[in-house]
């Protein structure tokens, strides 16, 4: 069964999700990769305001391609998440509730997710054009000098994802393959 989730994602909702759950996300999420994450962490360290409220926010690790004329966004497939692992624990401590990407996460990120009630969603790599069809609006809100890696505010409708790592630390990358191994 697929669950419909309205963003922003609060702690109660995040803690109810389990690794393997299929979800459709609707609402606002933000984009950001390593260069943007580094700047967000620097702003936090300097006590300066962030370009968006991290509390209950979800960040999608993506570098979208330029939009064709008349389109909201170009292809928008997930990028490998480990590039953000050195920054994620600090952002989680400041209220980040969800992350969307692909690939493994470090033990430090998983521990921070458990401590702060956050989840890691996987989006299907190779389905960038399909995913882009679920993005209704896209607006650069910070760090426009980073070009395609700038932080964007996206409005999404029924964005398909699945819970890879839940707030208990259950990890689909570990439990999934075990289900298919011969006894």
C-alpha atoms as one frame of an Amber mdcrd trajectory, in Angstrom:
protein
   0.000   0.000   0.000   1.249   3.469  -0.879   0.859   6.217   1.711   0.108
   9.816   0.758   2.206  12.252   2.781   1.608  15.994   3.001   4.783  18.044
   3.395   6.138  19.477   5.615   6.684  16.193   7.422   6.238  16.444  11.178
   8.060  14.257  13.700   5.024  12.116  14.527   4.484  11.284  10.844   8.189
  10.624  10.272   8.396   8.269  13.250   5.378   6.301  11.945   7.070   5.518
   8.620   8.973   2.254   8.205  11.751   1.163   5.877  10.117  -0.243   2.755
   7.023   1.981   2.876   6.021   3.391  -0.493   4.953   7.041  -0.354   3.602
   9.834  -2.526   4.847  13.195  -1.283   2.866  16.390  -1.884   3.702  19.910
  -0.757   6.977  21.823  -0.524  10.451  20.377  -0.517  13.839  21.977  -1.075
  16.758  21.000  -3.256  20.369  21.031  -2.241  23.644  19.291  -2.831  27.025
  19.422  -1.133  27.961  23.030  -2.010  24.597  24.307  -0.740  24.813  22.109
   2.370  28.248  23.508   3.165  26.846  27.039   2.982  23.830  26.158   5.146
  26.134  24.719   7.816  28.359  27.787   7.651  25.322  30.051   8.169  24.303
  27.969  11.193  27.837  28.158  12.623  27.823  31.946  12.180  24.376  32.283
  13.773  22.917  33.769  10.598  19.425  33.079   9.269  18.887  30.310   6.749
  17.111  30.876   3.423  14.305  28.545   4.556  13.052  27.061   7.808  14.665
  23.662   8.384  12.000  22.648  10.908  10.145  19.653   9.431  11.595  20.384
   5.979  12.565  17.765   3.419  15.601  18.222   1.181  15.853  16.500  -2.195
  19.404  15.786  -3.330  19.090  16.750  -6.983  20.662  18.942  -9.636  17.851
  19.517 -12.111  18.576  20.175 -15.743  17.346  23.438 -17.276  13.664  23.480
 -18.121  12.491  23.298 -21.717  10.370  26.267 -22.811   7.009  26.043 -21.060
   8.204  23.410 -18.546   8.552  23.950 -14.803  11.849  22.057 -14.545  14.051
  19.746 -16.580  14.951  16.210 -15.593  15.129  15.934 -11.813  16.500  12.562
 -10.746  18.133  11.901  -7.369  21.851  12.152  -6.800  24.061  10.061  -4.550
  23.449  11.039  -0.944  26.763  10.260   0.747  28.148  13.609  -0.484  25.912
  15.304   2.088  26.748  12.978   5.001  29.241  15.336   6.651  26.577  18.080
   6.767  23.371  16.118   7.424  23.757  15.558  11.212  23.928  19.317  11.886
  20.919  20.006   9.669  18.981  17.184  11.347  19.807  18.680  14.754  18.222
  21.935  13.530  14.952  20.290  12.509  15.440  18.755   9.063  12.921  15.909
   8.961  13.383  14.221   5.584  16.005  13.666   2.925  15.496  12.251  -0.567
  18.274  10.756  -2.645  19.855   7.463  -3.591  22.515   5.305  -2.025  23.862
   4.475   1.392  24.112   6.829   4.396  26.832   6.889   7.035  26.352   5.526
  10.553  26.580   9.141  11.826  23.653  10.221   9.636  21.579   7.210  10.699
  22.299   7.934  14.387  21.241  11.577  13.896  18.057  10.422  12.148  17.239
   8.197  15.112  17.956  10.968  17.608  15.845  13.562  15.801  13.025  11.467
  14.292  13.920  11.833  10.624  13.657   9.610   7.562  15.627   9.026   4.383
  13.551   8.509   1.266  14.804   6.920  -1.909  13.757   8.132  -5.317  14.305
   5.968  -8.356  17.448   6.859 -10.256  16.983   6.772 -14.016  13.425   8.074
 -13.725  14.341  11.768 -13.844  11.797  12.695 -16.514   9.027  10.833 -14.662
   9.909  12.531 -11.392   9.964  15.958 -13.067   6.317  15.398 -14.023   5.420
  15.499 -10.311   7.001  18.927  -9.788   4.423  21.690 -10.159   6.598  24.715
  -9.323  10.294  25.467  -8.987  11.867  28.650  -7.651  15.496  29.397  -6.823
  15.515  30.767  -3.263  19.215  30.831  -2.329  22.752  30.609  -3.608  21.860
  31.332  -7.239  25.579  31.670  -7.956  25.744  27.864  -7.679  23.735  27.556
 -10.908  21.957  24.214 -11.101  23.103  23.449  -7.530  21.303  26.487  -6.072
  18.660  25.833  -3.434  15.232  25.606  -4.997  11.812  25.509  -3.437   9.799
  22.836  -5.217   6.084  22.263  -5.022   5.412  18.594  -5.689   2.313  16.482
  -6.138   2.351  12.727  -5.620   6.150  12.606  -5.849   6.950   8.860  -5.766
   9.484   7.672  -3.190  10.028   4.940  -0.644  11.421   4.916   2.866  14.976
   3.568   2.731  15.981   4.298   6.337  13.382   4.986   9.007  13.672   6.850
  12.313  14.440   3.579  14.129  17.495   2.984  11.951  15.913   0.164   9.933
  17.777   0.192   6.629  16.269  -1.247   3.447  19.766  -1.551   1.958  20.474
  -4.135   4.671  17.088  -5.817   5.160  16.009  -5.923   1.508  18.801  -8.144
   0.158  18.467 -10.477   3.154  14.895 -11.270   2.062  16.139 -12.575  -1.293
  19.095 -14.665  -0.117  18.751 -18.415  -0.283  18.325 -20.073   3.150
